[in-house]
Amino acid sequence: MTRRLSDVPDGALVFVDANIFVYHFTGVSAECSRFLGQCERGNVTGLTGVHVLLEVLHRLKMVEAVTRGLVSPGNVARKLREHPEVVKELSQSEEQAEVVLRMGVELVPLDSGILAASRQYRSTYGLMVNDSVTAAMARQAGVEAIASSDKGFLRIPGFRVYSPGDLGTTSEKRS
């Protein structure tokens, strides 16, 4: 069962997925911004992984490149790989990723034990690599709540998934 991100109770310990940060920085979800504000004020304890921060940076670089008109939409990652001179111009996304480190969200390191444990989430629940690492990392940290718009986490028993309710009605990951 999905819960609304706005329903995360004070004092909760929540693992924060990449899409929550991306929706905040791109202005897509005020609910994500309010939730991250709760983390910043210390009302909610947010944890995230190094792999999540890297995914956020990657997505924000692509968004920045398109919104600044440096590349056209469609296969943005390929276009950026083919034009490193454009990548060099993308600074806003770097600054946004650094803001995450000042939001009161604890950065959890990735180690070989988490990587090994993530395999179970891929083979049992059909999660992709980053999501399986997120699940393994959250479980190892004793976190039972995940803030994410990704419905794949709902397949894992024992996790409460809090999703932004202001994104529309799609059941797919939006970013």
Contacts in CASP RR format, 6 or more apart in sequence:
PFRMAT RR
TARGET T0000
AUTHOR 0000-0000-0000
METHOD contacts of the structure
MODEL  1
MTRRLSDVPDGALVFVDANIFVYHFTGVSAECSRFLGQCERGNVTGLTGV
HVLLEVLHRLKMVEAVTRGLVSPGNVARKLREHPEVVKELSQSEEQAEVV
LRMGVELVPLDSGILAASRQYRSTYGLMVNDSVTAAMARQAGVEAIASSD
KGFLRIPGFRVYSPGDLGTTSEKRS
1 154 0 8 1.000
1 161 0 8 1.000
2 151 0 8 1.000
2 154 0 8 1.000
2 161 0 8 1.000
2 162 0 8 1.000
2 163 0 8 1.000
3 160 0 8 1.000
3 161 0 8 1.000
3 162 0 8 1.000
3 163 0 8 1.000
4 31 0 8 1.000
4 162 0 8 1.000
4 163 0 8 1.000
4 164 0 8 1.000
4 165 0 8 1.000
5 20 0 8 1.000
5 31 0 8 1.000
5 32 0 8 1.000
5 35 0 8 1.000
5 147 0 8 1.000
5 162 0 8 1.000
5 163 0 8 1.000
5 164 0 8 1.000
5 165 0 8 1.000
6 31 0 8 1.000
6 34 0 8 1.000
6 35 0 8 1.000
6 165 0 8 1.000
7 162 0 8 1.000
8 14 0 8 1.000
8 35 0 8 1.000
8 38 0 8 1.000
8 44 0 8 1.000
8 145 0 8 1.000
8 147 0 8 1.000
8 162 0 8 1.000
10 38 0 8 1.000
10 43 0 8 1.000
10 44 0 8 1.000
11 43 0 8 1.000
11 44 0 8 1.000
11 45 0 8 1.000
12 44 0 8 1.000
12 45 0 8 1.000
12 145 0 8 1.000
13 44 0 8 1.000
13 45 0 8 1.000
13 46 0 8 1.000
13 47 0 8 1.000
13 142 0 8 1.000
13 143 0 8 1.000
13 144 0 8 1.000
13 145 0 8 1.000
14 39 0 8 1.000
14 44 0 8 1.000
14 45 0 8 1.000
14 46 0 8 1.000
14 47 0 8 1.000
14 143 0 8 1.000
14 145 0 8 1.000
14 146 0 8 1.000
14 147 0 8 1.000
14 162 0 8 1.000
15 46 0 8 1.000
15 47 0 8 1.000
15 48 0 8 1.000
15 134 0 8 1.000
15 137 0 8 1.000
15 138 0 8 1.000
15 141 0 8 1.000
15 143 0 8 1.000
15 145 0 8 1.000
15 146 0 8 1.000
15 147 0 8 1.000
16 36 0 8 1.000
16 39 0 8 1.000
16 46 0 8 1.000
16 47 0 8 1.000
16 48 0 8 1.000
16 52 0 8 1.000
16 105 0 8 1.000
16 146 0 8 1.000
16 147 0 8 1.000
16 148 0 8 1.000
17 48 0 8 1.000
17 52 0 8 1.000
17 131 0 8 1.000
17 134 0 8 1.000
17 146 0 8 1.000
17 147 0 8 1.000
17 148 0 8 1.000
17 149 0 8 1.000
17 150 0 8 1.000
17 153 0 8 1.000
18 52 0 8 1.000
18 55 0 8 1.000
18 56 0 8 1.000
18 59 0 8 1.000
18 130 0 8 1.000
18 175 0 8 1.000
19 148 0 8 1.000
19 149 0 8 1.000
19 150 0 8 1.000
19 173 0 8 1.000
19 174 0 8 1.000
19 175 0 8 1.000
20 29 0 8 1.000
20 32 0 8 1.000
20 35 0 8 1.000
20 36 0 8 1.000
20 147 0 8 1.000
20 148 0 8 1.000
20 149 0 8 1.000
20 164 0 8 1.000
21 32 0 8 1.000
21 36 0 8 1.000
21 48 0 8 1.000
21 52 0 8 1.000
21 56 0 8 1.000
21 100 0 8 1.000
22 28 0 8 1.000
22 56 0 8 1.000
22 59 0 8 1.000
22 60 0 8 1.000
22 63 0 8 1.000
22 175 0 8 1.000
23 29 0 8 1.000
23 32 0 8 1.000
23 149 0 8 1.000
23 164 0 8 1.000
23 167 0 8 1.000
23 174 0 8 1.000
23 175 0 8 1.000
24 32 0 8 1.000
24 33 0 8 1.000
24 36 0 8 1.000
25 56 0 8 1.000
25 60 0 8 1.000
25 96 0 8 1.000
25 99 0 8 1.000
26 60 0 8 1.000
26 63 0 8 1.000
27 33 0 8 1.000
28 167 0 8 1.000
28 174 0 8 1.000
29 164 0 8 1.000
29 165 0 8 1.000
29 166 0 8 1.000
29 167 0 8 1.000
30 166 0 8 1.000
31 164 0 8 1.000
31 165 0 8 1.000
31 166 0 8 1.000
32 164 0 8 1.000
35 44 0 8 1.000
35 147 0 8 1.000
35 162 0 8 1.000
35 164 0 8 1.000
36 103 0 8 1.000
36 105 0 8 1.000
37 43 0 8 1.000
37 103 0 8 1.000
38 44 0 8 1.000
39 45 0 8 1.000
39 46 0 8 1.000
39 103 0 8 1.000
39 104 0 8 1.000
39 105 0 8 1.000
40 103 0 8 1.000
40 104 0 8 1.000
42 104 0 8 1.000
45 106 0 8 1.000
46 104 0 8 1.000
46 105 0 8 1.000
46 106 0 8 1.000
47 105 0 8 1.000
47 106 0 8 1.000
47 107 0 8 1.000
47 108 0 8 1.000
47 138 0 8 1.000
47 141 0 8 1.000
47 143 0 8 1.000
48 100 0 8 1.000
48 105 0 8 1.000
48 106 0 8 1.000
48 107 0 8 1.000
48 108 0 8 1.000
49 107 0 8 1.000
49 108 0 8 1.000
49 109 0 8 1.000
49 110 0 8 1.000
49 134 0 8 1.000
49 137 0 8 1.000
50 107 0 8 1.000
50 108 0 8 1.000
50 109 0 8 1.000
50 110 0 8 1.000
51 110 0 8 1.000
51 130 0 8 1.000
51 133 0 8 1.000
51 134 0 8 1.000
52 130 0 8 1.000
52 134 0 8 1.000
53 97 0 8 1.000
53 100 0 8 1.000
53 101 0 8 1.000
53 107 0 8 1.000
55 130 0 8 1.000
56 96 0 8 1.000
56 97 0 8 1.000
56 100 0 8 1.000
57 93 0 8 1.000
57 94 0 8 1.000
57 97 0 8 1.000
58 77 0 8 1.000
59 175 0 8 1.000
60 92 0 8 1.000
60 93 0 8 1.000
60 96 0 8 1.000
60 97 0 8 1.000
61 80 0 8 1.000
61 87 0 8 1.000
61 90 0 8 1.000
61 93 0 8 1.000
62 76 0 8 1.000
62 77 0 8 1.000
62 80 0 8 1.000
63 93 0 8 1.000
64 70 0 8 1.000
64 90 0 8 1.000
64 92 0 8 1.000
64 93 0 8 1.000
65 71 0 8 1.000
65 76 0 8 1.000
65 79 0 8 1.000
65 80 0 8 1.000
65 86 0 8 1.000
65 87 0 8 1.000
65 90 0 8 1.000
66 72 0 8 1.000
66 73 0 8 1.000
66 76 0 8 1.000
68 89 0 8 1.000
70 86 0 8 1.000
70 89 0 8 1.000
70 90 0 8 1.000
71 79 0 8 1.000
71 80 0 8 1.000
71 83 0 8 1.000
71 86 0 8 1.000
72 79 0 8 1.000
79 86 0 8 1.000
80 86 0 8 1.000
80 87 0 8 1.000
101 107 0 8 1.000
108 137 0 8 1.000
108 141 0 8 1.000
110 133 0 8 1.000
110 137 0 8 1.000
113 140 0 8 1.000
114 133 0 8 1.000
114 136 0 8 1.000
114 137 0 8 1.000
114 140 0 8 1.000
115 133 0 8 1.000
115 136 0 8 1.000
117 136 0 8 1.000
117 139 0 8 1.000
117 140 0 8 1.000
118 129 0 8 1.000
118 132 0 8 1.000
118 133 0 8 1.000
118 135 0 8 1.000
118 136 0 8 1.000
118 137 0 8 1.000
119 132 0 8 1.000
120 132 0 8 1.000
120 136 0 8 1.000
121 127 0 8 1.000
121 131 0 8 1.000
121 132 0 8 1.000
121 135 0 8 1.000
121 136 0 8 1.000
121 156 0 8 1.000
122 128 0 8 1.000
122 129 0 8 1.000
122 132 0 8 1.000
125 132 0 8 1.000
125 135 0 8 1.000
125 152 0 8 1.000
125 155 0 8 1.000
125 156 0 8 1.000
126 132 0 8 1.000
126 155 0 8 1.000
127 135 0 8 1.000
127 152 0 8 1.000
127 153 0 8 1.000
127 155 0 8 1.000
127 156 0 8 1.000
131 150 0 8 1.000
131 152 0 8 1.000
131 153 0 8 1.000
134 146 0 8 1.000
134 148 0 8 1.000
134 153 0 8 1.000
135 146 0 8 1.000
135 153 0 8 1.000
135 156 0 8 1.000
135 159 0 8 1.000
138 144 0 8 1.000
138 146 0 8 1.000
138 159 0 8 1.000
144 158 0 8 1.000
144 159 0 8 1.000
144 160 0 8 1.000
145 159 0 8 1.000
145 160 0 8 1.000
145 161 0 8 1.000
145 162 0 8 1.000
146 153 0 8 1.000
146 159 0 8 1.000
146 160 0 8 1.000
146 161 0 8 1.000
146 162 0 8 1.000
147 162 0 8 1.000
147 163 0 8 1.000
148 161 0 8 1.000
148 162 0 8 1.000
148 163 0 8 1.000
149 163 0 8 1.000
149 164 0 8 1.000
149 167 0 8 1.000
149 173 0 8 1.000
149 174 0 8 1.000
150 173 0 8 1.000
151 161 0 8 1.000
151 163 0 8 1.000
151 171 0 8 1.000
151 172 0 8 1.000
151 173 0 8 1.000
153 159 0 8 1.000
153 161 0 8 1.000
154 161 0 8 1.000
167 174 0 8 1.000
END
